[in-house]
Amino acid sequence: MKNILITGGAGYIGSHTAVELIKAGYRPIIIDDLSNSQEKVLERLEEITGMKIPFYLGDCADRSLLDQIAKDHKLSGVIHFAAFKAVGESTQKPLKYYKNNVGSLVALLEFMEAHSILDLVFSSSCTVYGQPDTLPVTEDTPRKEAESPYGNTKKVCEDILVDLIKSKSDLKIISLRYFNPIGAHPSGKIGELPSGVPNNLVPFVTQTAAGIREKLTVFGDDYYTPDGSCVRDFIHVMDLADAHVKALSFLENKNTNFYDVFNVGTGNGNTVLEVIHTFEEVNDLKLNYEIGPRRPGDVVKIWADTTKINQVLGWYPKNSLADSLRDSWNWEKKLNE
């Protein structure tokens, strides 16, 4: 089995990707500082997969820890998730975000070159497109000035990867630009676990349904969209996890000094109100929500053109919006049992 290091592997997307890696015959090795995740996720992963996943507690910018992992396990590749991701907080603490998100990538790349670990899948974001002029966005859509320091760290990290490949590095790298991951593992054993008040829509929806939040606020219903609320491309986290496995296996057959970028979305846009109504319908309940004022910095509408990832990686999403929202609610209910 090939050993794959997952930075931030106890987090939301990292944990689901660990499951898919094992299913595909890889052996994940997790490093996580647990700043935005919990150690009990590792027990849940063992329950789901029947495998005890090697775990290292610490920061992926800690070179001595990385060297220890490489000594303990012969690594074939890295999937780099670890990053701070709260847009609002990044505007208040930009240096924290640059130090962590950019600094950890640089440390990781130095480590990979030193140990001749060549394959890297990098967790990027559709935030690099800002509010696009034309929709849907392709990988060639111009990147715009970021709306937040968080978004800018993803742009800067992508630029670092491009410059590294231009320097004739042996690394082979794919950046996956995620759209909006939602949902949870169908078992209900792992899912999105925000600490404090959620920054994302669906955890706020499920927590409102569970009575943890009094109500949900929809920020604006007067945008130029089908029902006035913002439009996003919501993708099931298991489909997103599968995209990482496809990207990794694609890199294994590439020559050294390679870089490419792929959008990972469904290719469809759904409004915030559509998400709310679909959630109510598939789970047979009513949500307490209200319409509030527009929120500054919100992109009005964005969704992906997925032609490239469909054709090059042979990846297609398998889950619908309804599937995602059913799994999200199943996860929330199990959390509160």
N, C-alpha and C positions, 0 to 999 in steps of 0.2 A: 504494500500500500504506500502511495506517495504521501509524504507529510506536508501539510499546508498550514502555515502560520496564519491565524486570523487575529488581527489586532482589533480590540473592541469586540471580541467574539462572544462576550456575555450580554451584549446589547441586543436591541430589537432585531435589526437586520442580520447582525453577525450570528446570533443564536439559530435563526432559521436557516441561514446558509450552512452552518455546521451540520444540521440535519441532512440537508441536500447533498453535501459533500460525502458524508458517510454512505448515503444511498447510492452515490455514484462510484463508490469504491476508494475514496480518499480517506486519509486520517487527519482530522483537524487537530491543531495544537492552538490553544487559546491563550492570548495575553490580554489582560484587562485590568485597569486600576479600580474598577467598580465605582467610579465617580458618577456614573449615570446608569448603573445596572446593579443586579444583586446576585450574590453567590449561589442562592438557591436555584437559579437558572441552570447551573451545571448539573444539579441533581435531576432536574426535569429533563435535561438533554439525555442523561443516562437512561431515564425511564422510557423516553421515546425511541432511542436508538439501540439500547442494550449495550452501549459502549461507554466506558469511562474515558472521558476526553482529558488528556493532559492539560493542566491549567497553571498559568504563572500569574501571580498577582503583582502588578507593577505597571510602569509607564513604558510605552513602546519607544520613547525617546531615550530610555536608559540603556546605553550601549553594553554595559557589563551584563545586564540581564538578557539582552538579545544574544550576546555571545554565548552565554550559558545555555540558552535554548538551542542554539545551533550545535553546541557540543553534545547536548542530550539527544537531539533528534536530527537526522539528515533531512534538511528542508528542501523541497522541490519548488515551492512557490509561496507567495504571500498574497493575502487579500487584506487590504488596508481600510478598515472602517473607522478606527479610533479618531474621533474629532469632537469638539464641542459644536453644538448645532442650534442653540437657541438664538434666533434672529434678534429678538429684542435685547437680550443680554449682550450680544456682540456689539450693539450700538453704544452700550454703556461701558463696556470693558474691551475695547478693540485689541489692546496689547495682549490680554489673556488669550484671545482667539488666534492672533497671529503667532504667538509663541507656541501654543499647543498644536494648532492645525498645520501650520507651515513647518514649524520646528521639528515636529515628530516625523513628518514626511522626509525631510532632509536627513535626519538621523537614520531612518529606516533604509533609505536609498544607499547611504554610505555603508551600512551594515550588509545590505544585499550584495553590493559590489565586492566588499572585502571577502565575503564567503562564497562568491560565485553562485548566488541564488538568483536565477535570471527572470522568473515569471512573476509579474505583479498585476493584480487587478485592483484598480484604485476607485474608491467610492467618491464620485463627483455628484453634481446636482444640476437640475434644470434651472437653478437660480442664476447660472452663468448667462442665460439668455435675457434676463431682465423682462421687460414687457416687450415682446417681439412685435415687429411691424407686420409680419405676415404669419398666418397659421395654416396648418400645423408647423412646428419647428422641425427642421432637419438638422443633422450634425453640421451642416454648412451654414446654418443661420448665424449671422454675426452675433458674437457675444457682446453684451452691452455693459455699461457701467453698472456695477452691482448695487443693489438697493441697501445692502448692509455689509459690515465687515465680515460676517459669516460667509455671505455669498462671494465676497472678494477673495477670501482665503481659498475657496474652491477654484476660482480663476487663476490665482497665483500658483496654486499647486499644479494645475494643468500646465501652466507655462513652464514650471520647473521640469516637469516630465518631458515636455517637448524639447527644452534646451539640453536635457541630459541625453536624449536620443540623438540630437544634432551633434553632440560631442563624441559620437561614435561609441557610446557605452554599449556593452553586450546585452543589456537588459531588454526584455520584451514586455511591453506594458499596454494594458487596455484601461481606459477611463470609461466608467459607466455613469452616464448622466441620468440619475433617477428622477422620476416625476414624483408622485405622492404615494408613498407606501402606506397601505392600510391592511387590516385583517390580522389573522393569527393562525398558528398551527391548528389544523382541524381537531386535534386531540384536546385543545383548550389548555394544554400544559404550559405553553409559552406564548407570549404576545407582547404588545407594546406596554411598557411599564413606566409611564412618566413620573418623575419625582416632583411633587408639588402640583401646581396648576398646569394642566397640559398646554403645550404650545400648538398642538395639531388638532384638527377638527374632530376626527373620529373618536379619540379618547375622551374628548369633551362631550361628544354625543353619548357614548356608552356610560360615562360617569353621571351624566344628567339622567339618563334612563334608570340608572341604579340608585338615584337619590343622593349621590355624593355631592353633586352640584345642583343648586336650586333651579337654574335655567341655563339655556344655551342662547348666546347672542349671535345673530347673523349680521355680519358687518356690511351693511348696505344692501338695498334691493332696487337701486336705481341705476345700475350699470347697464351698458348696452350689451345685454346677454339675454337668452331666452326668457328668464324669469327675473332678471335684475340682479341676481346674486353672482358672485365670482365663479369662474369656471376653472377646474383643475382636471388633470389626468390621474385618476386614482388606480393604483396597481396593487394587486394582492402580494403580500410579502413573500409568499411561497413561490410565486412566479418570479419575483425579483431575485430570490435566492437561487432559483434555477438558472437565471441569466448569468450569475457569477460562475456557476459550474461550467456552463457552456463557454464562457469567456476563457476560463482557465484551460479547458481541454483544447480550445482553439490555439492558445498561446504555445502549448506543448509542441505543436507541429509547425511553428514558425521558426525562421532563422533568427539569429541574434540581431540586436539593434532594430527593434520594431515598436511602433506606437500607433494606436488607433483609438477612436472614441465612438461610443454607441449610446443612443437614447434608449432608456428602458421605461416604457410606458405601455398603455393599452392601445394608443392611437385614437382614443375617444376622449372628449371632454364632458364632464358632468358638473352641473352647478351645485353650489352648497345646498340649495333647497331640494334639489333632486336627491342628494345624499340623505338628507333628513327624511324625505318622504319614502325613499326606498328602505331605509332602516326601519321606519314605522311599519311598513308593509310586510317585510320579510320576517320581522320579529313580533308582529301583531301587538304593537303597543303605541301609545301616544307620547310624544316628546314635548316638554315644556320649553318652547323657544320664543324669542322675540326678535324683531328687526331693530338693529341699532344703527348708528351713523357709520359711514365708511371709515375704514382703518387706514391711517397714512402708511404708504409704502407697499400696500397690497397690489400685486399684479392682477389685472382685471381678468384676463383669460389666457390660458396656455395649455396646449396638449401636444403630444409627440407625433411626429411621423416616424413609424417604426419599420419602414421598408428595409433599412440597412441591416438592422439586427435580425430581422426575419430572413433576409437573403443570405447574409454572410455567416451568421452563427446558427441559423436554423432554429431560432428561438421564437416562440409564440406564447402569449399568455393563455392560461387554461381556465382562469377563474373570472367570473362576472362581478360586477359591483355588488349584486345581491349576495353572492357567495362570500365576498369580503366582509360585508356588514353582518351577515349571519355568524361568521367565525369571530368577528370582533366582539359581538354581544355574548357569544358562548364563552369567550375568554374572560370578559368582565364578570359574568355570573359566577364562573369558577373561582375568580379572585375573591369574590365576596362571600363564598360559602364558608 
